[in-house]
């Protein structure tokens, strides 16, 4: 059996933080040295906490031009303008905190007035997405924002059951818009514990619009976010819509991150001849920076209409053929730590998993997470 065949078969089997009070009531909560002290701004009975004071998860670099940028400031001189502009989107970022509040609010300012797209709602493009961690259930969806302008303020969830102790929450940031400022609010007097972003066990995922989040209905339904919840790991989402093109500049940037595993998923933005030309140089450049970090190479999903549209079907087939050949070439060269995910597993065969034949809907995002979870889980362990 070839190494490719073996890999294909394998894949198919395949603290608490310090206490902060939102007002005068002194209720105790567990504390550690890891979390910062964050003072709220109290307005009309709501204590507002600026997220920058303890940090968002999924932000790969500290030296960014704007706090919520996905690439470092230096990248502005390294990458194409299209990649740079897309890096201003907050895709993949999230903020963790704990509170016993019975209501959770958010107010934030968006970078762009473009709140939605023709195939993706404002809740996914520009919205916030709230999850709570429950005993015996794990992460469970709870609420969203409904942006109607660049300045957004409102409740993410109200009327929550009283909590005997603070619950843990995570809020996912917009997928296809940028964030200028973000604050989380709770009623004055509620316990609020900021939880700093995790940095160990980092999954770095480089890809196209699909990784970027198109066309999830809300940010927590993008498959990288689903993987982060299921695998219990931080994720840096470096999906660039229409511009995941296996460029060496991106290999150099990915190599700067202390990743536990890389996902490389750029075929939807490439033609077979580009796959042949770019795959080996990209992997070798990344491997030069990170000799021992596992790299997962992911084929592009099948176009849902490819069952009858010859051009779409041939593009998939050509890309897959070229990518598999280059994977085999890398293995023959002795490159270690490579893993390969074939396209057959990603979206299913019933044609129900996309919005427009190309971009996954929420069902498609879940199916992609199902296919990838079994690949990434052992590599993160």
N, C-alpha and C positions, 0 to 999 in steps of 0.2 A: 504494500500500500504506500502511495506517495505521501510526503509530508502534508501536502495540501489536502489530500483526501482524509488523512488522519485528523487534521485540524478541523475540516468541515464536519466530520462525524462528531468530534468532541463538542463543537459549538452547537450542533443540532441537539445534543443531549442536554445539550445544554439548558455641670455643677451649679450646680447652683452658682449664682453670681451674687455680688454684694447687694445689700438691701437698699432700695431707694423708695421713699415715701412720696406719694402724690398729695401732699398736704400735711396737716399737723398730726394726724392720728398715728401713734407709734406702735405698729404691729410688727412682730419679729418675723424674720424669714432667714433661711440658711444663707451664709455668706462665704465667699472665698476671696482670695487675693486677686483673682483673674479679672474681675469685672470692675469697671471704672465707676466712680461716683458721678451720677448725672442729675443735675438740678433741672426741674421742669419749669416751664413758663405757664403759669396758671391764668386762664382766661375763662370767665363765665362758668366756673365750676368744673372745667376740664383742665387737667394737667398735661401739657404737651412736652414730649421728649424728642429732641433733635437726634436723629439716627446717627449722624456723623460723630456724635460724642462717644459711641461705643463700636460702631462699624457695621458694614454690611458684609455678608458672606458672598463669595463668588466674585470678588474683586481681586484680580490677580496681582496687580501692581499698586504700590503706595504712591509712586511719583506720577500722578495723572494730572492732566490739564484741568479737568473738572472732577470732583470727587467720584461721581457715578459713571465715569468713562470705563470702558473695558480694556483699553490698551494704554500703555504708559505714554507720557508726553513725548518721549523721544521717537515713538513710532510715527508721529506726524511726518517726520522726514524720511521714514523707511518704507512705508506702505503706500499703495495707490490711494488717491483721494477717496475713491468709493469705499474702500475698506476702512479708512479713517473715519469717514462720516458715519458709517454703520457702527463703528466702535463706540460712538456716543450713546447708543441705545443701552439700556440697563438690563438687557436679557440675561437671565440666569442669576441675578443678584437677589438676595433675600436677607431679611433681618429677623433675628431671634430675640425673644424676651419672655418673661414670665410675669403673670399678674393674676390677682384674684378678682379683678374687675368684672362687673356684670355688663359692661359695654366697652367696646373698643372702637376708637375713631382714628382717622388719618387725615392729614392735610399735606398736600404736596403740589409742587409747581413743575409742569412739564416743559421740556425743551422745545417741542414742536407743536404747532396748532393742528397738525394732522393727527386726529384722534383715532381714526379707523382706516381700513382699506376696503376695497370692493369685495374682498373675499375673507375678511377677518374683522370681527367686531371690535368696538372700542374697549370692551372689557379685557381683551387679549392684547391689543396694540398698546393701550395707554392705562390700563387698570392695575389695581393692586388686588392680591388674592390671599386670603387669610385661612390658615390651617391651625388646628389645635391638636396637641398630643394627648390622647386619652388612654387610661389603663386598659389593657387587653385589646384595644383597638389599634393603637399606634396613631399615625397622623390621619386626621379626618378634616375634610373641607368644612369651612364655617361661613365665609362671607366674602364679598367683593366690593370694590368701589365702582361707581358708574360715572366716568368722566364725561363732562359736557363742555369743558373748556380747559385751558392750560392751567388754571388755578383750580384745584380740586379740594374740597373739604366735605367730610360727611362720616357717617357711621359705617364701619365694616361689619359690626355685629352688635345687637342690643338685646336686652332681656335674657341674658345668659343666666343659667342656674348659679346660685351662690356657690363659691368654692371654699372648702375648708382650708385649703392651702393653694398657693399660686399655681396655675396651670402654665404649661409651656406653649408658646405660639410661634408661628413663623409667618411672615408676610413676604410674598414674592412681588418683585417690582415689574414695571411694564416691559413687554417683549420688544416692541418696535417703536418705542419713543424713549427719550432721555429724561432723566430726573434732575432738576436743579436743586431741589430741597425737599426733604421728607421728614415729617414729624408723626409720631404715634401718640394718641391721646387716650387717657382713661379718666374716669370721674375722680375729682379731687378727694383724697383720702384713701384711694385704693393702693395696695402694694404694687410696686412696679420694679422688676429686676431686669436690667439689661443683660443680655447674654452675648458675650463677644463672639465674633466669627471663628469657626474652626479652621485650622490651617493644615492639619495633618491628614493623611489619607486622601489627598486631593485628586479628583478625577478632572482632567483637562480635556474638553471635547471641542475639536476643530472641525467645522463643517460649513454648511450652506444655509439657505433659508429654513430648511426643515429643522436643523439644530437650533437656529435662531429662534424658532418658535412658530412658524407658519404651518398650519392655521389653527393653533389652539384657541379655544374660546376664552381662556383665561390663563395667566402666566403659570400657575401651578400645574397645568395640564401639558406643558411642553415636556417632551420625553426626558431631557436632561434633568428637569426638576423632579419628575417622577422617580428617576434613578437615584437622585440624591436622597429622597425620602426613604425609598425602599432599602438602599444600601447603607444609610446612615453616614453619608460622607459629604464633604463640601464639593461643589462642582463649579468650575470656571467654564462658562459657556462662551466659546469663541466661534459661534456660527455667524456667518456674514452673508446676508441674503444676496444671491446671485454672484457672490465673490469669494466662495471657498474654492481656491484654484491651485492648491498645492504649491504656493509660492515660497521660495527659499527664505524670504524675509519673515514669513510667518513661522517657518521652522526655527529660525533664530530666536524669535520672540517666545514661542512655546518652550524652547530650551532654557529660557530664563526662569521658568516656574518650577518649584519643588514638587513636581507631580508624583503621585503614586502610580498612575496609569494614564496613558494617552488614548483617546479615541480619534481616529482620522477618517472623515466621512465626507469627501469632497466630490465624488463622482457625479452627482446631479448637476454640477456646474462645469463639467468637462466633457469633451468629445474623446472618442477612443484614441485618436492620435496624440491628444494632450495627456491622456492617462499614460500612454507608452513613454512619453518624453519626460514627464514630471515625477512619476511615482518613486522611482529609485533614488534620484538625487534628493528628493524631499526627505525620505526615510533615512538615508545615510547622513544628511545634515543634522536631523533631529537626534539620530543615534550618536553622532559625534558629541553633541551637548550632553546627552543623557544616556550613557552606555548601557545602563542596567534597568531602565524603566520599561515595563511592558508597553507595547504599542499594539492597539487593536485596529485593524484595517477593515472598514465596513463598506460593502458594496452598496450601490444606490438602489433604492426601492424600485420595484417595477411600476411603470406608469399604469394606472388603472385602465386606461383606454387602449393600452398596447395590445390587448387581445384582438383588436380589429384594425388598429392604426399602425401600418407597417413601419413608418418612419420612427415612431416612438419605440416600437418593439426592437427594431434594429439598433437603435442607439443604446438601449439597455444591454442588449446582447454584446455589442462591440465593447462597451465600457467594461462589462464583467470579464470578457475574454482577456482584454488587455491587462486589467488589474490582477487577475489570477496569474497571468504569465509573469508579471513583474514581482508579485509575491513569491512565486517559485524561484525567480532569479535571485531575489534577496536571500532566500533560505539557502540556495546553493552557494552564495557568496559567504555564508557563515554568519549572517546577521541573526542574532539570538533574540528571544523574547517577543517574537511576532505572533499575532493571533489574527484569524481571518473569519469574518462573518458574511456568509452568502446572502444574497438578496431574498431568496425564497421565504425566509422566515420573518421578514420585516413587517409586511402589511397584510398578509393573508391573500387568498385567491378569490374572494367573493366580490371584489370591486366596491366594497362599502366603506373603505378606510381613508378616503381622501375627500377633500373639498372640491378640487378642480382637476382631478386625475393625477396630480403631481404632489401637492402638499397634503400631509395627513390632517384629518379632522381629529377630534378627541379620541375616537375609537382607534384611529391609526396611531396616534401618539401612545396609547396604552399598549398596542400590539408591538410597537417598536421597543418600548420599555421592557415588555415581556421577553422579547428576543435578545435584548442586550444584557439584561440583568444577570442571567446565568453565565455570561462571558466575563463581565467585570467583577462579579462578587468574589470568585476565588483569587483573582489578581489583586484585589484590594486587601484580602486577608493575608 
